[in-house]
């Protein structure tokens, strides 16, 4: 499994629910609410990836530990994703500035 990626769909809903410690119906609700979009097989079976599981763990943690509602958890996750994107862009810009400083010497 050298080519395994965290986005590869591999867990059916019952396994994902067991991993997360929640009901399959809760996962279906989160899908309807737009929190997660699992892949589908040709037979329309939901398949969850490792990244789906990680996102759902974050949602569960925000709701269980911090008392955030589902809408709040969605906003927090979106803000966190934007922050990570901005940090990556900032890092890239810092490297470019450093490269330009070195090349101008």
Backbone torsions as a table, in degrees:
resi	resn	phi	psi	omega
1	UNK	NA	44.3	-178.9
2	UNK	-67.1	-26.9	-177.5
3	UNK	-96.5	13.3	-178.9
4	UNK	-62.9	134.3	177.8
5	UNK	-123.5	149.8	-179.1
6	UNK	-66.7	-14.7	179.6
7	UNK	-93.2	-0.7	-179.4
8	UNK	-73.0	121.7	179.8
9	UNK	-69.3	127.1	-175.8
10	UNK	-146.9	-12.7	-176.8
11	UNK	-110.5	126.7	172.2
12	UNK	-73.0	165.5	-171.9
13	UNK	-59.7	-37.6	-178.8
14	UNK	-66.4	-38.0	178.7
15	UNK	-70.8	-44.0	178.2
16	UNK	-59.8	-43.1	178.9
17	UNK	-62.0	-41.8	179.1
18	UNK	-65.3	-43.9	178.5
19	UNK	-58.7	-41.1	-175.8
20	UNK	-86.2	-13.6	-178.5
21	UNK	71.2	38.0	177.6
22	UNK	-138.9	169.2	-179.6
23	UNK	-78.0	150.6	176.0
24	UNK	-59.8	-34.1	179.3
25	UNK	-63.1	-33.9	176.8
26	UNK	-64.9	-40.5	177.5
27	UNK	-63.7	-39.6	177.5
28	UNK	-63.1	-40.6	178.6
29	UNK	-63.2	-44.7	178.6
30	UNK	-61.0	-35.9	177.3
31	UNK	-66.5	-45.7	178.7
32	UNK	-61.6	-35.3	-179.5
33	UNK	-77.1	-8.5	177.9
34	UNK	87.1	10.7	180.0
35	UNK	-74.5	-25.9	-175.6
36	UNK	-149.2	148.4	176.7
37	UNK	-132.6	88.0	-179.7
38	UNK	-67.9	155.2	174.9
39	UNK	-69.9	163.6	178.0
40	UNK	-128.2	142.2	173.8
41	UNK	-80.5	176.2	176.3
42	UNK	-62.7	-28.4	177.7
43	UNK	-85.9	9.7	177.6
44	UNK	70.7	23.0	176.5
45	UNK	-82.4	132.2	178.2
46	UNK	-70.6	136.4	174.1
47	UNK	-129.1	125.3	-177.6
48	UNK	-102.0	139.6	178.1
49	UNK	-93.8	173.0	175.7
50	UNK	-62.3	-38.2	178.9
51	UNK	-67.8	-34.3	174.3
52	UNK	-61.9	-44.7	-179.9
53	UNK	-62.0	-44.0	179.3
54	UNK	-62.0	-42.5	179.1
55	UNK	-63.6	-43.7	179.9
56	UNK	-66.4	-33.5	175.3
57	UNK	-62.8	-41.0	178.4
58	UNK	-63.4	-43.4	178.1
59	UNK	-59.8	-47.9	-179.2
60	UNK	-61.1	-42.7	179.9
61	UNK	-63.9	-44.9	179.1
62	UNK	-61.1	-41.7	-177.8
63	UNK	-74.4	-45.1	-176.0
64	UNK	-75.8	-45.2	-173.3
65	UNK	-86.3	-33.9	-175.3
66	UNK	-109.7	-6.5	177.6
67	UNK	73.1	20.2	179.4
68	UNK	-77.4	141.9	176.4
69	UNK	-81.3	174.9	-174.9
70	UNK	-61.1	-41.8	179.2
71	UNK	-64.0	-40.7	178.1
72	UNK	-65.3	-39.8	178.3
73	UNK	-62.8	-40.0	179.2
74	UNK	-63.0	-44.8	179.3
75	UNK	-61.9	-44.3	-180.0
76	UNK	-61.5	-44.8	-179.5
77	UNK	-65.1	-40.2	178.2
78	UNK	-64.0	-43.9	178.7
79	UNK	-64.0	-40.0	178.5
80	UNK	-62.7	-42.3	178.9
81	UNK	-64.3	-42.3	178.1
82	UNK	-63.9	-40.8	178.3
83	UNK	-61.8	-42.9	178.6
84	UNK	-63.8	-39.5	177.3
85	UNK	-63.8	-43.4	179.8
86	UNK	-66.5	-38.1	177.3
87	UNK	-64.1	-39.5	177.8
88	UNK	-65.8	-41.3	178.2
89	UNK	-65.4	-42.3	178.1
90	UNK	-61.4	-42.8	178.4
91	UNK	-61.4	-43.7	178.3
92	UNK	-61.8	-43.4	179.2
93	UNK	-65.0	-39.1	177.4
94	UNK	-62.4	-41.8	178.2
95	UNK	-64.6	-39.6	178.8
96	UNK	-65.3	-42.5	177.0
97	UNK	-61.1	-44.5	178.8
98	UNK	-62.4	-42.0	178.0
99	UNK	-61.8	-42.7	179.9
100	UNK	-67.0	-37.3	177.7
101	UNK	-63.9	-43.1	-179.6
102	UNK	-67.1	-42.0	-176.9
103	UNK	-72.5	-22.3	-178.7
104	UNK	-86.4	-3.9	-179.3
105	UNK	-81.6	NA	NA
